[in-house]
Amino acid sequence: YQYLSRYKRKEDLDHFLFIPERTEGTEKECLKLLLEYCGRHNPSWTELSNFTHFLNFQLSKCEKSVFCSPAVGEDFQGF
């Protein structure tokens, strides 16, 4: 939710890191955002679950990647 809500507001994600202890939004807002970005019309709970697990996995990998680190500077901005 933290990434998707910032992405929707067109915020810079290059310097954002997920903080598990941070609570943002309501359950209703989270579900609405997941439905919007899931890519399926009327998805099942299983499809939403798969989407969130895949997105979480990809974002975790991205946060750990040296190519996506703010330390690489302007060379890979937005990568």
C-alpha positions as CSV (number, residue, x, y, z in Angstrom):
1,Y,0.0,0.0,0.0
2,Q,2.8,2.4,0.9
3,Y,4.4,2.1,-2.6
4,L,1.1,2.0,-4.5
5,S,-0.3,5.0,-2.8
6,R,2.8,7.1,-3.5
7,Y,3.0,5.8,-7.1
8,K,-0.6,6.9,-7.6
9,R,0.2,10.4,-6.3
10,K,3.2,10.5,-8.7
11,E,5.7,10.8,-5.8
12,D,9.4,10.0,-6.3
13,L,9.9,6.4,-5.2
14,D,13.7,6.4,-5.7
15,H,14.3,7.5,-2.1
16,F,11.4,5.7,-0.4
17,L,11.8,2.6,1.7
18,F,9.0,0.5,3.1
19,I,8.6,0.6,6.8
20,P,6.6,-2.3,8.1
21,E,5.7,-0.6,11.4
22,R,4.2,2.4,9.6
23,T,0.4,2.2,9.3
24,E,-1.1,4.2,6.5
25,G,-4.6,4.4,5.1
26,T,-7.6,2.3,6.0
27,E,-8.4,-1.3,5.0
28,K,-11.0,0.1,2.6
29,E,-8.5,2.4,0.9
30,C,-5.9,-0.4,0.7
31,L,-8.4,-2.8,-0.9
32,K,-9.5,-0.1,-3.4
33,L,-5.9,0.6,-4.4
34,L,-5.2,-3.2,-4.8
35,L,-8.2,-3.6,-7.0
36,E,-7.2,-0.6,-9.1
37,Y,-3.6,-1.9,-9.7
38,C,-4.3,-5.7,-9.8
39,G,-4.9,-5.7,-13.5
40,R,-7.9,-7.9,-13.3
41,H,-11.5,-7.0,-13.6
42,N,-13.4,-8.3,-10.5
43,P,-10.4,-10.4,-9.2
44,S,-10.9,-13.2,-6.7
45,W,-9.3,-13.2,-3.3
46,T,-6.7,-15.7,-4.6
47,E,-5.8,-13.4,-7.4
48,L,-5.5,-10.4,-5.1
49,S,-3.3,-12.5,-2.7
50,N,-1.1,-13.6,-5.6
51,F,-0.8,-10.0,-6.8
52,T,0.2,-8.7,-3.3
53,H,2.7,-11.5,-2.7
54,F,4.3,-11.0,-6.1
55,L,4.4,-7.2,-5.7
56,N,5.9,-7.5,-2.2
57,F,8.6,-10.0,-3.5
58,Q,9.5,-7.7,-6.4
59,L,9.6,-4.5,-4.2
60,S,11.8,-6.3,-1.6
61,K,14.2,-7.4,-4.3
62,C,14.2,-3.8,-5.7
63,E,15.0,-2.3,-2.3
64,K,18.0,-4.6,-2.0
65,S,19.3,-4.1,-5.5
66,V,22.4,-1.9,-6.0
67,F,21.0,-0.8,-9.3
68,C,17.9,0.7,-7.6
69,S,19.8,2.2,-4.7
70,P,19.8,6.0,-4.4
71,A,23.6,5.6,-4.0
72,V,24.0,5.1,-7.8
73,G,23.0,8.7,-8.4
74,E,21.4,10.0,-11.6
75,D,22.7,7.1,-13.8
76,F,19.7,4.9,-13.0
77,Q,17.1,7.4,-11.8
78,G,13.6,5.9,-11.9
79,F,15.0,2.4,-12.7
